Amino acid sequence: MKKTASALVLAGSLAFFGAGAANAVENYPAPAPGGVSDATVAPGATVTFSGTGFIPGEAIRVDVDYDNAPVVVPGTGVNGVIILAELVNTFTTNADAQGGFSTAVTLGEAGTYTLTATGLESGKVVTAVVSVDPSFAEGAGNGGSDNDEGLADTGADSAMLLWGAAGIVAVGAGLASVAVARRKNA
């Protein structure tokens, strides 16, 4: 009976560790990075947003989100700043015969914009981030066309820490029960 209890505690602790790891990666699959003609532009500039991997001829919804300055939102229970995104534009375009798209997007005021293209049939998501900087001179772009800022967040969050702590407590309880069982048998 004691060996069974120890085995159950050990199996439960492994389940807690697995659940903690699963909570750490909540945004998978990660959106594929999209391409932009310039990653940093002046206010009022137009960038070309493109991506591939869609169904040929598929309708694609393009969302333009403006990431506002960080603010603390009272009453949320969050002890840090929250960046509120504002959807400033949505339109549709179609994929070409190879499953790619390319569309022009004009960006207004200074800040960071996240461009997201979602295939309405396939559900494929492509993202890119563009910074609008008033001090950026026209035509002085960095020449980059791909942007890695659309990668998934792999950092730790509070849920993972709680599950990890619960797993450690469960392992400790399992080790303690094994030690007590061995002493009684000896």
FISELUM-703063 format. One line per 2 residues: number of its first residue (from 1); their letters; for each residue z, x, y of C-alpha. Coordinates in nm, 4 decimals, decimal comma. Each point is the difference from the previous one (the first is absolute). Example, Ala and Ser with C-alpha at 12.3 -4.5 7.8 and 13.67 -1.06 7.14 Angstrom:
2
1) as) 0,7800/1,2300/-0,4500; -0,0660/0,1370/0,3440
***
This chain:
186
1) mk) 0,0000/0,0000/0,0000; 0,0898/0,2816/0,2400
3) kt) -0,3253/0,1803/-0,0695; -0,1891/-0,3209/0,0703
5) as) 0,1827/-0,0470/0,3306; -0,0747/0,3605/0,0958
7) al) -0,3665/-0,0429/-0,0862; -0,0187/-0,3192/0,2065
9) vl) 0,1630/0,1686/0,3002; -0,2398/0,2936/-0,0289
11) ag) -0,3026/-0,2315/-0,0278; 0,1218/-0,2006/0,2992
13) sl) 0,0398/0,3131/0,2097; -0,3540/0,1054/-0,0849
15) af) -0,1189/-0,3436/0,1101; 0,1800/0,0437/0,3338
17) fg) -0,1637/0,3389/0,0552; -0,3408/-0,1467/-0,0818
19) ag) 0,0545/-0,2910/0,2394; 0,0968/0,2437/0,2755
21) aa) -0,3194/0,1953/-0,0476; -0,2038/-0,3208/0,0016
23) na) 0,1533/-0,1053/0,3321; -0,0903/0,3344/0,1541
25) ve) -0,3727/-0,0703/-0,0266; -0,0437/-0,3561/0,1218
27) ny) -0,3317/0,0418/0,1842; -0,2277/0,0946/-0,2897
29) pa) -0,2872/-0,0063/-0,0430; -0,0391/0,1811/0,3255
31) pa) -0,2732/-0,1150/0,2369; -0,2981/0,2318/-0,0075
33) pg) -0,0483/0,2050/0,3151; -0,2881/-0,1153/0,2146
35) gv) -0,2082/0,2059/0,2326; -0,0086/-0,0110/0,3777
37) sd) -0,2403/0,1814/0,2267; 0,2904/0,1395/0,2077
39) at) 0,3711/-0,0049/-0,0826; 0,1012/0,0326/0,3686
41) va) -0,1866/-0,1674/0,2844; 0,0426/-0,1007/0,3645
43) pg) 0,0930/-0,3616/0,0912; -0,2984/-0,2351/-0,0175
45) at) -0,1905/0,2241/-0,2407; -0,1905/-0,1271/-0,3016
47) vt) 0,0451/0,1561/-0,3442; -0,2012/-0,0540/-0,3153
49) fs) 0,2183/-0,1168/-0,2920; -0,1499/0,0343/-0,3482
51) gt) 0,0923/-0,0133/-0,3668; -0,1432/-0,0281/-0,3514
53) gf) 0,0829/-0,1527/-0,3376; -0,0639/-0,3654/0,0804
55) ip) -0,2212/-0,2421/-0,1913; -0,3591/0,0204/0,1360
57) ge) -0,0487/-0,2780/0,2580; 0,3695/-0,0916/-0,0035
59) ai) 0,1582/-0,1492/0,3125; 0,2605/0,2368/0,1447
61) rv) 0,2781/-0,1023/0,2418; 0,0829/0,2704/0,2548
63) dv) 0,3439/-0,0162/0,1651; 0,0899/0,2108/0,3048
65) dy) 0,3783/0,0429/0,0361; 0,1574/0,1523/0,3111
67) dn) 0,3228/0,1835/-0,0815; 0,2356/-0,0705/0,2898
69) ap) 0,2611/0,2449/0,1186; 0,3092/0,0184/-0,2233
71) vv) 0,2709/-0,2506/0,0882; 0,3378/-0,0995/-0,1388
73) vp) -0,0076/-0,3647/-0,1031; 0,3512/-0,1477/0,0244
75) gt) 0,1313/-0,2110/-0,2840; -0,2204/0,1535/-0,2698
77) gv) 0,2717/0,2114/-0,1591; -0,2217/0,3078/0,0278
79) ng) 0,1719/0,3002/0,1553; -0,3212/0,1675/0,1150
81) vi) -0,3026/-0,0790/0,2077; -0,2635/-0,2435/-0,1178
83) il) -0,3638/0,0451/0,0950; -0,1539/-0,3403/0,0555
85) ae) -0,3714/-0,0231/-0,0746; -0,2098/-0,2500/0,1902
87) lv) -0,3281/-0,1290/-0,1405; -0,2393/0,0368/0,2934
89) nt) -0,3345/-0,0724/-0,1664; -0,1411/-0,1395/-0,3253
91) ft) -0,3637/-0,0327/-0,0942; -0,2205/0,0091/-0,3081
93) tn) -0,2883/0,2205/-0,1049; -0,1932/0,0378/-0,3242
95) ad) -0,0287/0,2884/-0,2451; -0,3428/0,1582/-0,0396
97) aq) -0,1924/0,0300/-0,3296; 0,2093/0,3048/-0,1006
99) gg) 0,3349/-0,1739/0,0689; 0,0687/0,1799/0,3277
101) fs) 0,0497/-0,1255/0,3528; -0,0071/0,1425/0,3500
103) ta) 0,1001/-0,1874/0,3140; 0,0757/0,0785/0,3638
105) vt) 0,3518/-0,0710/0,1319; 0,0955/0,0222/0,3685
107) lg) 0,3618/0,0974/0,0662; 0,1734/-0,0892/0,3268
109) ea) 0,3343/0,1288/0,1181; 0,1746/0,3237/-0,0961
111) gt) 0,1850/0,0055/-0,3315; -0,0674/0,0116/-0,3716
113) yt) -0,2341/-0,2429/-0,1726; -0,0213/-0,0653/-0,3741
115) lt) -0,3403/-0,1204/-0,1196; 0,0072/-0,1882/-0,3323
117) at) -0,3037/-0,1243/-0,1911; 0,0629/-0,2441/-0,2863
119) gl) -0,2687/-0,1153/-0,2417; 0,0175/-0,3786/-0,0224
121) es) -0,1224/-0,0030/-0,3623; 0,1220/0,3301/-0,1434
123) gk) 0,3248/0,0295/0,1963; -0,0780/0,3681/0,0647
125) vv) 0,1847/0,1350/0,3042; -0,1106/0,2911/0,2191
127) ta) 0,2037/0,1227/0,2975; -0,0291/0,2484/0,2839
129) vv) 0,2212/0,0876/0,2955; -0,1287/0,0752/0,3501
131) sv) 0,2030/0,1282/0,2952; -0,0999/-0,1060/0,3498
133) dp) 0,1153/0,2660/0,2448; -0,0663/-0,0361/0,3744
135) sf) -0,0010/0,3775/0,0430; -0,2653/0,0443/-0,2675
137) ae) -0,3296/0,0990/0,1574; -0,3153/-0,1909/-0,0943
139) ga) -0,1964/0,1765/-0,2734; 0,2771/0,2478/-0,0854
141) gn) 0,0702/-0,1533/-0,3408; 0,1328/0,2063/-0,2860
143) gg) -0,3139/-0,0595/-0,2047; 0,1968/-0,1295/-0,2980
145) sd) -0,1313/-0,3021/-0,1806; 0,2635/-0,0563/-0,2653
147) nd) 0,3595/-0,0855/0,0675; 0,2906/0,0522/-0,2420
149) eg) 0,2460/-0,2227/0,1871; -0,0836/-0,2984/-0,2224
151) la) 0,1853/0,1537/-0,2965; 0,2866/-0,1875/-0,1574
153) dt) 0,3564/0,0684/0,1015; 0,1744/0,1970/-0,2756
155) ga) 0,3303/0,0500/0,1794; 0,3402/-0,1216/-0,1113
157) ds) 0,1371/-0,3322/0,1153; 0,3426/-0,1606/-0,0219
159) am) -0,0865/-0,2092/-0,3077; -0,0897/0,3115/-0,1955
161) ll) 0,3279/0,1651/0,1010; 0,2006/-0,3044/-0,1111
163) wg) -0,1747/-0,0156/-0,3381; 0,0472/0,3746/-0,0429
165) aa) 0,3727/-0,0315/0,0727; 0,0286/-0,2871/-0,2484
167) gi) -0,1790/0,2114/-0,2588; 0,2370/0,2917/0,0557
169) va) 0,3005/-0,2316/-0,0409; -0,1511/-0,1377/-0,3226
171) vg) -0,0596/0,3507/-0,1379; 0,3584/0,0939/0,0875
173) ag) 0,1315/-0,3083/-0,1789; -0,2124/0,0832/-0,3038
175) la) 0,1265/0,3584/-0,0116; 0,3594/-0,1170/0,0377
177) sv) -0,0350/-0,2491/-0,2877; -0,1545/0,2689/-0,2232
179) av) 0,2873/0,2382/0,0833; 0,2631/-0,2667/-0,0746
181) ar) -0,1702/-0,0917/-0,3274; -0,0085/0,3650/-0,1130
183) rk) 0,3682/0,0541/0,0843; 0,1035/-0,3100/-0,1965
185) na) -0,2095/0,1105/-0,3002; 0,1494/0,3507/0,0088
***
